[in-house]
Every structure is written in structure tokens, then in C-alpha cells.
Amino acid sequence: MKTTRAARPHPEPTPEHGTDHASFPYPDTDYQEDNRGQFHFSTRSGWMNDPTGLIHYRGTYHLYYQHNPHGLAWDTMHWGHATSPDLIHWQQQPIALSPMIHPGELFTGGGVVDIDNTSGLKDGAHDPIVVFSGTQGVRMFYSLDGGYTFTPYDDGRIVALPNGTESRDPKVFRHETTGRWVMVVWSDDHGNGVDFFVSTDLRVWERTSRFAADWLFECPDLTPMEPSDAPGTIRYVLRDARGSYVVGDFDGREFRTTWQEPRTITRNTGGPGGDYYAAQSFQNMPDGRLVTIGWQGGNHGTIWTGNASFPVQQRLVATPAGPQVWSTPIDELHLLRRSSTAFGPRLLSPDAARRLLADQAATLFELEIVIDVRSSSARRFALRLRTDHDGGAVRDIAYDMDTGRLDGYDLPAADDGSVSIRLLADRGQLDIFGADGAFYEALNVDFGSGACGDGLQLTCDGTLMLRSLSLHQLTSIWPDGATRESGHGVWLCR
């Protein structure tokens, strides 16, 4: 993805840039700057946008991302790099692709692990890790050291060229039925759409078809998913940068769907720099899960801009309205829990609801609540986050019983009359889930700077039948952040 149509010149080497991209001198940080997420990844410094080339390899998850290490705005794209053993705790790595070393415009792309050495590039103990990038033609780069350094293939020649005047954002995956690699690339050939290419060796690509749609703009991802009502069968989900998607079938050469209009992954949609954009799925997952990470562009500080969304597991669920992609936080979230408080079933008056969480202080937390709508006289309830002694709150999450809307978006009660909500609150991010993933909203919210409290409050305008409420205090993923706690054992409001 790129945020401007204008071409950007590559910088000349300077003492600041150096000529060795692997030793870029990131400034020191303890990741404790105001508003920086404590369990949402952000780059050590500089600009970050799209996740790109996401893979798992031999016990390590590799998060590459669009990156300008020299400033806080989009410019001169590199591939930044971070690794994790668990999709939760991330460690900054040296830059993976640099315009000083690697030819072409290094925009968003995809990556794969060539386990069977179909490319013939293997030379040593590691399987080739192959990534693709470039605009107006796709270039290929490969790593023989486990994904840390990359060599341009064939001096950076274009290996696939979509039709149209503009193209970018190649995503590659293995099509198991045909035993071939498949590449999907956005281009502007007579409007928005994607071109499909196939290859047996990752080096030579054949263009096979095009799927055109006005809604389909940038950063395509085609993912095989098993429907909940048809175990053992495979459907394909084609999505774009804004999280719009359709479900269809793919025979290894052409994608077809009967859908006339797309649905969206998140309730809140937007363009580049918004709260959720350019999500990509991990390749070579060891357990078969579909895990995605997106870009959140609204979070920034004095030395960094942008963050990654919290990883979610996605599944294709049969509903009366047809198959839908549901999203839930990955199970590894429990690794961040350091204490929990649970409240059992009870009927709450408005006063009792306000008092329920009065002695709870929370700034980094996960909250799960289930309300029985049928047994409640209240027509509205709300969770008020980061409340202070004057009654103010940074953010309210409200549910309207009459309209069946959560935070302003549709979420009808379940067949048993219940409404379930799950929140993840960080310093600069808020993730809202409902009904086991049917509802998903990823937001940048400034919890970490300015005047704020560390309280929580449940409010309602009538009696509220609480089935359950669990509050989990979460710890930071950054080593220096784990000790910065208040007397309540939670994060200080900075």
C-alpha cells in the first residue's frame, strides 16, 4: 500500500542512513512514552504502516511492516521487522529490506516459507523464505538465514507484471489442491480489481485471471477457510485493505463468487491512517489457525507513528445471512493476564451497578461481560472506561436494548436473550468484540496521555441482569514496562 500517488525518490546515502541497512541506529526507548501501546506492537521509532510478509518459521513469528525509519510520516518505504515466539511478545529486529540495498519500491507484499525447496534456492540448513514486493511489477527477495536478511532474486528483475498502469501489494499462498503457488495482486486495469498468477517454483509466474470489483482497493488477501457448517470443505475469502470481503470458490486459477456486495471484517471501516487497515494473514501457521494483524494509523508519539492491531483469530461462521468472518483475540492473550476478578450472576439496580466496579482500578485490561437482556428492565447499559473522581470517562461503550446496537453498530441479542461483550484496553488502543466474534471493532483511543483516571464503571437506566463479569489485569509486552505499576497493581495514568 502507498498513501500517495506521487513517486518518491530514493535518498542518497548519508552518515545518518549509512550503507548497512541491518545496523540502523534506532534511538533508545523503554516503550513507555505517553500513548504508546503496551500490548499492541509499535516500531521502536519512525513511521509504521501495513503489516507485510507475515510468516511463521521454526517456532518464530515474523512480522514485517511498511516502515520509514527516518521520520514520523510516510516516506521511502523499508520493510521493518519484529519477531515473536508467541504472537504476543515482540522484539524489534534490524531492517529486513532497504531501498539502499534492494531494488524497486518496497511497498506492501507477501511472504512464504518454501519448505519443499520448489524454488531451488536452498543453500544450507534453512528453508528459503521468499517475499514479494514492488509497484508496477512484482519483485522477489529471498532469505537463507531464517528471515533476517534478504537477497534480490535475479538482480531484482520483475517476475510478475499485472495489467493496468498501477499495481502493488502482491500476496502469495500455497494452493494445496493443485500443488502450486498463487499470487494475488491489486491493479487498476479498467478499475479496481486483482490479477491472479500461478507458479510451480516461485520464480516463473503465469497470469491466469482477473477479478474486478469497485470496492476491491489495495492490499488483497485470499485465504482458504473451512465453513463452520461444512467441515472438511474449503471456501475462499477475498478481502481488501479496508476489510471488505466476499466469500467464494477458487480452483487454483480463477476466483468466483455469487456475492453482489461485500461485508466488512470490522464494524468501523476507513482508509489509510484510520483505526483498521491493510490486515494480512500469517502464512505457514503450525496449527492451521487463520491469524491476521492490521495497521492502526491513529496512534503516535514523539518518536513513532502507527501501531499493529492486536492479533485476531478468524473463522468462517454459518449464519442466517450467509457465511461471515468472525474475529476473536488469539488464545495467547492469557499470557498477559496477571490477576483476575470475577463477579457471578446477580440482578443489579442502577446504584448497585455503579458500585460493582468501584474498587477496581484498571488501565491495561481485558473485560468480559454477559448481560441477560430479557430479564433486565434497563433499556441501556454502558461500560465507562478510565473514569476519574469528577465522573468523567475517556470512553463509554454503550449497548441499546431497544435497537440492539453496541457502540452504535448492530449486535442483536443471542437466541437465549444474552449479550456478550469483550474489551481489550491498552494505552492507545481499544478492541471491542461481541457475540464470540460476530462483532469486531479495532480503535485507536488515547488512554495514555492527558488527564484521566484509572477507574471502571458499569451504568444502566433500570435493573440489569448480570450473568457474569470478569476483569483481567494485563501486563506489558515490553521488558521495562512490567515494573511500572501503581499501588493498585495496575498501570499509572501518564
C-alpha positions, 0 to 999 in steps of 0.5 A: 500500500502507498498513501500517495500517488506521487513517486518518491525518490530514493535518498542518497546515502548519508552518515545518518542512513549509512550503507548497512541497512541491518545496523540502523541506529534506532534511538533508545526507548523503554516503550513507555512514552505517553500513548504508546501501546503496551500490548499492541506492537509499535516500531521502536521509532519512525513511521509504521504502516501495513503489516507485510510478509507475515510468516511463521518459521521454526517456532518464530513469528515474523512480522514485517511492516511498511516502515520509514525509519527516518521520520514520523510520516510516510516516506521511502518505504523499508520493510521493518521487522519484529519477531515473536515466539508467541504472537504476543511478545515482540522484539524489534529486529534490524531492517529486513529490506532497504531501498539502499540495498534492494531494488524497486519500491518496497511497498506492501507484499507477501511472504512464504516459507518454501519448505519443499525447496520448489524454488531451488534456492536452498543453500544450507540448513534453512528453508528459503523464505521468499517475499514479494514486493514492488509497484508496477511489477512484482519483485522477489527477495529471498532469505537463507538465514531464517528471515533476517536478511534478504537477497534480490532474486535475479538482480531484482528483475520483475517476475510478475507484471499485472495489467493496468498502469498501477499495481502493488501489494502482491500476496502469495499462498500455497494452493494445496489442491493443485500443488502450486503457488498463487499470487494475488495482486491489486491493479487498476486495469479498467478499475479496481480489481486483482490479477491472479498468477500461478507458479510451480517454483516461485520464480516463473509466474503465469497470469491466469485471471482477473477479478474486478470489483469497485470496492476491491482497493489495495492490499488483497488477501485470499485465504482458504477457510473451512465453513463452520457448517461444512467441515472438511470443505474449503471456501475462499475469502477475498478481502481488501485493505479496508476489510471488505470481503466476499466469500467464494470458490477458487480452483487454483486459477480463477476466483468466483463468487455469487456475492453482489456486495461485500461485508466488512471484517470490522464494524468501523471501516476507513482508509489509510491512517484510520483505526483498521487497515491493510490486515494480512494473514500469517502464512505457514501457521503450525496449527492451521489457525487463520491469524491476521494483524492490521495497521492502526494509523491513529496512534503516535508519539514523539518518536513513532507513528502507527501501531499493529492491531492486536492479533485476531483469530478468524473463522468462517461462521454459518449464519442466517445471512450467509457465511461471515468472518468472525474475529476473536483475540488469539488464545495467547492473550492469557499470557498477559493476564496477571490477576483476575476478578470475577463477579457471578450472576446477580440482578443489579439496580442502577446504584448497585451497578455503579458500585460493582466496579468501584474498587477496581482500578484498571488501565491495561485490561481485558473485560468480559461481560454477559448481560441477560437482556430479557430479564433486565428492565434497563433499556441501556447499559454502558461500560465507562472506561478510565473514569476519574473522581469528577465522573468523567470517562475517556470512553463509554461503550454503550449497548441499546436494548431497544435497537440492539446496537453496541457502540452504535453498530448492530449486535442483536441479542443471542437466541437465549436473550444474552449479550456478550461483550469483550474489551481489550484496553491498552494505552492507545488502543481499544478492541471491542468484540461481541457475540464470540466474534460476530462483532469486531471493532479495532480503535485507536483511543488515547488512554495514555496521555492527558488527564484521566483516571484509572477507574471502571464503571458499569451504568444502566437506566433500570435493573440489569441482569448480570450473568457474569463479569470478569476483569483481567489485569494485563501486563506489558509486552515490553521488558521495562514496562512490567515494573511500572505499576501503581499501588493498585497493581495496575498501570499509572495514568501518564 
